[in-house]
Amino acid sequence: MTSMHTARLRLAAAVLPALLLVAACSSGGGSPEPDSGTPNVLSGKAPLTTEQLSKALVTDTDVPGWTVQPSQTADTSDTSTLTADKPACQPLADMTSSNPRIHRMAFVGAAFAKTTATAGATPDVINQMLVASHAPGDAKKVIASVKSAVAGCTAFTATDSTGTKTPFSVAKGPAVPVGDDAVSWVMTDTADKKTGAALLTVVQTGDTVTAYVSVKSAGGAGPLPVEVARKQNDKLKAALAARK
């Protein structure tokens, strides 16, 4: 879909690593899928596998009025990593990194936007999401570390896998009425304040974490995709409850 591709390029231009790129890194930097036949000894239930996460991913049918495109999980040597110059800010960089400090057991991604009235038209807002499963207790650690970083980190310089440095400012985002716990923040490329901003939202649902990146096609942070986030939370709850 041309509009989705265009919006992804806009996000890349904002120097924020694309979550879809992370989801595509199934080899160089992606996390291995857990063995669904070996339940975790701590919980008695294994983390959701890539297949289970894929089945739990929201679809167009789940959210009428939205268009959802799952990401392709092709092998790639590109690892979208981001390292913050301030340790306190690293949890924020980790959310869009393919090699976070708190390991993802499995993950899937998608791009989604409000369905446009005209076929091929660029939507006003483009969203990307990464749904990840974690070992028991790790999802809570992820959300706690991010909330602490949002509270104490106002700016940092990030270095990506190519060595490119980008200065970011951080501001608290809107309240997120979804999930077991959640937080949002606005990250702005201070070298491009007009268009280089995005709203990042992280939602914990049991042993899973869903990260959202929302940007306006014209530039700037997009609004919180509450409708989609609520449905995604519901589907993950059902998938987690169905584990044996």
C-alpha positions in Angstrom: 0.0 0.0 0.0 1.6 3.2 -1.2 0.3 5.4 1.6 1.7 3.0 4.3 5.1 3.0 2.5 5.2 6.8 2.3 4.4 7.2 6.0 7.1 4.7 6.9 9.6 6.8 5.0 8.4 9.8 6.8 9.0 8.1 10.1 12.5 7.0 9.0 13.2 10.6 8.0 12.4 11.6 11.6 15.4 9.4 12.6 13.3 7.2 14.9 14.0 3.6 14.3 11.0 2.0 12.7 9.4 -0.7 14.8 8.6 -2.6 11.6 12.3 -2.8 11.0 12.8 -4.4 14.4 10.1 -6.9 13.7 11.8 -7.8 10.4 15.1 -8.6 12.1 14.4 -12.2 12.7 18.1 -13.1 12.5 20.5 -10.3 13.1 19.1 -8.9 16.4 15.7 -10.4 16.6 14.7 -12.6 19.5 14.4 -16.4 19.1 11.0 -17.9 19.4 10.5 -19.9 22.6 9.9 -23.6 22.5 6.1 -23.8 22.9 6.5 -27.4 24.3 8.6 -26.3 27.2 6.5 -24.3 29.8 8.4 -21.9 31.9 9.1 -23.4 35.3 8.3 -20.1 37.1 4.8 -19.7 35.8 3.9 -23.1 34.5 3.0 -21.4 31.2 5.3 -20.7 28.3 5.6 -17.2 26.8 3.5 -16.7 23.7 5.3 -17.8 20.6 5.6 -15.9 17.3 2.7 -17.9 15.9 0.5 -17.2 18.9 1.3 -13.5 18.8 0.5 -13.4 15.1 -2.9 -14.9 15.8 -3.5 -12.4 18.5 -2.5 -9.4 16.3 -5.4 -7.0 15.6 -6.9 -7.2 12.0 -9.0 -4.9 9.9 -12.1 -6.9 11.0 -11.3 -6.4 14.7 -11.1 -2.6 14.3 -13.6 -1.4 11.6 -12.5 1.9 10.0 -8.8 1.0 10.3 -6.4 -0.6 7.9 -3.8 -3.0 9.5 -0.8 -4.4 7.7 1.3 -7.1 9.5 5.0 -6.7 8.9 7.0 -9.1 6.8 9.4 -11.2 8.9 12.1 -11.6 6.3 15.7 -12.2 7.3 17.8 -9.1 7.2 21.3 -8.3 8.3 20.2 -4.8 9.4 19.8 -4.5 13.2 18.0 -1.3 14.3 19.7 -0.6 17.5 19.7 2.6 19.5 22.1 3.5 22.3 21.4 6.4 24.7 24.3 8.5 26.0 22.5 8.6 29.4 21.9 5.2 31.1 18.7 6.5 32.7 17.3 7.1 29.2 18.2 3.7 27.7 14.8 2.1 28.4 13.2 4.7 26.0 15.8 3.9 23.3 15.2 0.2 23.9 11.6 0.3 22.9 12.6 0.9 19.2 15.8 -1.2 19.4 16.2 -4.7 18.1 18.5 -5.5 21.0 16.9 -4.3 24.2 18.4 -4.9 27.6 15.2 -6.9 28.7 15.0 -9.7 26.2 12.0 -10.3 24.0 11.1 -14.0 23.8 9.1 -13.5 20.5 7.5 -10.6 18.7 5.4 -9.5 15.7 4.8 -6.1 14.2 2.3 -4.2 12.1 1.5 -0.8 10.6 -2.0 0.6 10.9 -3.9 3.8 10.1 -7.4 5.1 9.7 -8.9 3.8 6.4 -8.9 6.7 3.9 -11.9 7.6 1.8 -9.8 7.6 -1.3 -7.9 4.5 -2.3 -4.1 5.1 -2.2 -4.5 8.4 -0.3 -2.0 9.1 2.5 -3.6 8.8 5.9 -3.3 11.8 8.3 -1.7 9.6 10.9 0.4 6.5 10.6 1.0 4.1 13.5 3.4 1.2 14.0 3.3 -1.4 16.6 5.5 -4.1 18.0 3.9 -6.9 20.2 6.4 -8.9 22.2 6.2 -11.7 24.7 8.5 -11.9 27.7 9.7 -14.3 30.4 7.5 -14.2 33.6 8.0 -10.9 35.4 10.0 -9.2 32.5 7.0 -7.3 31.1 6.5 -5.6 34.4 10.2 -4.8 34.5 10.0 -3.2 31.0 7.0 -1.0 31.9 8.6 0.0 35.2 11.9 1.0 33.6 10.1 3.0 30.9 7.9 4.9 33.4 11.0 5.7 35.4 12.8 6.9 32.3 9.9 9.1 31.2 9.8 10.7 34.7 13.5 11.3 34.9 14.8 11.7 31.3 14.2 15.0 29.5 16.8 14.7 26.8 19.5 12.4 25.4 21.6 11.7 22.4 21.1 8.4 20.6 23.6 6.5 18.5 22.2 4.1 16.0 23.8 1.0 14.5 25.5 3.1 11.8 27.1 5.4 14.3 24.7 8.3 13.5 24.0 10.5 16.5 20.6 12.2 17.0 19.7 14.5 19.9 16.2 13.9 21.3 14.0 15.7 23.8 11.5 13.8 25.9 8.1 15.0 27.2 5.4 13.1 29.1 2.5 12.0 26.9 -1.2 11.6 27.5 -2.6 9.0 30.1 -3.2 5.6 28.6 -6.4 3.9 29.7 -5.4 0.5 28.5 -3.7 -2.6 29.8 -2.4 -3.8 33.2 0.0 -0.8 33.1 0.9 1.7 30.4 2.8 4.9 29.7 3.3 7.3 26.8 5.8 10.0 25.9 6.7 12.3 23.0 10.2 12.0 21.6 11.4 14.8 19.4 14.5 15.0 17.2 15.7 18.5 18.4 17.5 19.0 15.0 14.1 18.7 13.3 11.5 20.0 15.8 8.9 20.7 13.1 8.5 17.1 11.7 10.9 14.9 13.8 8.5 14.0 16.6 6.6 10.9 17.5 4.2 9.7 20.2 5.5 6.5 21.7 3.1 4.4 23.9 3.9 1.2 25.8 1.2 -1.1 27.1 1.8 -4.1 29.4 -0.7 -7.0 29.1 0.3 -9.8 31.4 3.6 -11.2 30.1 3.4 -9.1 26.9 4.4 -5.6 26.0 3.0 -3.7 23.0 4.9 -0.6 21.8 3.2 1.9 19.5 4.8 4.7 17.5 2.3 7.4 16.1 3.3 10.1 13.7 1.4 12.6 11.6 2.0 12.2 7.9 2.6 16.0 7.7 5.1 15.7 10.5 4.9 15.7 14.3 3.5 13.4 16.9 0.2 11.7 16.3 -2.6 11.0 18.8 -2.9 8.0 21.0 -4.5 5.1 19.0 -6.7 4.1 21.9 -9.3 2.1 19.9 -6.7 -0.2 18.4 -4.7 -0.4 21.7 -7.9 -1.5 23.6 -8.6 -4.2 21.1 -5.0 -5.4 21.0 -5.0 -5.6 24.8 -8.3 -7.7 24.7 -6.8 -10.1 22.1 -3.6 -10.6 24.1 -5.6 -11.2 27.3 -7.5 -13.9 25.5 -4.3 -15.5 24.0 -2.6 -15.5 27.4 -5.7 -17.0 29.1 -5.8 -19.8 26.5 -2.2 -21.0 27.2 -1.9 -24.5 28.7 
